[in-house]
């Protein structure tokens, strides 16, 4: 049976709460979903609340339905997966790069939307993981969605700028 | 119409003549305000002027125009026969407050005539809306208070779109209107009754329908107090007939009739020593700080202090706002094109960002601490959570910070900024290659090539890169232009549709910016008389193209580039609704250049980048030497904004930075 380190829950909680205390996350809440499972909801980027879940049993973090769903063969699907891969690029400065030896990133495209999952690899601490997870979401909204090939997707799901 | 009449715009355009130079007689030297001073600034060919010859049109500026502009000043006087009118009292207050210019159409006659009689620069155009835009633009490139005016009903309502736009820009715009009599209020006697003040609710800082005639000076004081303190925004006064036409023979007949030294203060908020210490402390702890320099830096003329702060501590600077240039894009600390570096910022200092973005608007990361400097406490903390908020005048804050900051270099941070700028330019190079190919393949001009040619002409050609004031208009086209346009000194670029995104005022902006440069007001002094250039779309042209006539009437040297893609920029929205598509389309290959010729200006029609380059050079030479304005109709195609067929379609802007338009 896997041992759940409750300390990690506190590290996670502290990491997210710090953003809430600074006002970055608004309308912040935490729910215990089960043993070692937590869900945090808050408003930050985009028009709807974000849902961030953590499962300490398998060391995974997830932003559930972060972006509206799109076809599995869509430009957005392909582009988002490529974007996640580039987060590990060595040419990125340390403060922007996600260490591939510490976190494995993946994207799940289901009917409810694109979810982003971060799997903590051995040796990765939760403090690092939470910070990188939150910054990853920022990069998705401010970088990925600003790429011109996502213009139609953004228009369709987030409204048209200038109108 | 048969199918064969509905031609592909691309094929049809490619068959057209590359360049059509209008054959106009321009009455060389015939106007008092020709931009002759610009001739010495220009390296462009003088041979181009020979292309203007006599023709069958006879659009001329009547001699009364230059005569009237140099006519005798006749300000009101208590000792004059019959006394001074209310309008003259108000105009006198405007003169004492150094009102920079008035842009109007006839209407509100007593007021506009009295302002002209005081010797304040006045311009009369074809629509009140475009004139309000002109006034807005004049402020945006000079920082000065400017006025617009229209008659009580139609003239006033014509201005509303542009007043809204000026409000979003926080422009110190004095909006004047009226003509009707209070004694006939609500009666609908005669024509034009309009309750104005409720209509400017939400788009003004302060407003008043003056009801008591002898309080006219007192309300002028109210107006200028609001225009010249705190955060500026439009102020709206309407003058019923009894107010404008009342007569006074002695100052004692007016309420609170005293000078500006008594009715307003130049006092400005200063930060405390403790607050400056807190800022310095946060900057010391930061590795990658960035200042967001908003319109407050421009309006408070704080660009030198900003530069000192940035250079002293290697703090990056990114500009925002309705006009740009208060921190040059060419500076090594500029983050104007350093999009990739925005997410690295760990301390953002908003200075004079009057219209605060939400965290979704600007691309800073969640770890960036935030400081905001703002002249009014009420707005601190709105939209963006603050780690420190300080009420202060922008210039005072920057000067005090410059004194308090230790010297420091941040080589890692400046290297990251440089790499980000380089990445931006590399992307631009790739876009230009694509745009050139698309232009060759289709026979019409891709907007990327318009941007490239304009940038080459203004920043890398024969004229100094600081010289030309440029206005970015249009919607999809503007996304391309912003990637190429750069600023090198204050007041050099008008971000036309900033925030409110009105499509159409661009010809009005051209008049205001052109008039400011023609007069050499404020930061435009060194470039007095130089031509201005505007980029607009065919949709925008529909709203204000008549103002080409106004440009010619005043010999304001300008070039207006019309990106003609035969449609509203957002035509793609109708793709899934076949029955709606026609709503978004125009006739193809409309000749805006010919319209310009009919209005007394020059017009050129071009379909290739090479022809555009040549047309631009010719137009600039004529504008600089003879005050002749040209409309260059760049035939393009709506399909270029389709990312599927012509990637990247429309490049999406990252904000803040050169692409910014919402905040």
Interface residues (C-beta under 8 A of the other chain):
Chain A: X19 X22 X23 X24 X44 X45 X46 X93 X95 X96 X131 X134 X135 X138 X139 X141 X142 X143 X146 X147 X148 X149 X150 X151 X152 X154 X155 X160 X161 X162 X163
Chain B: X287 X288 X340 X342 X343 X344 X346 X359 X360 X363 X364 X365 X366 X367 X369 X385 X386 X387 X412 X416 X475 X497 X501 X570 X572 X573 X643 X647 X648 X649 X650 X651 X652 X653 X654 X661 X662
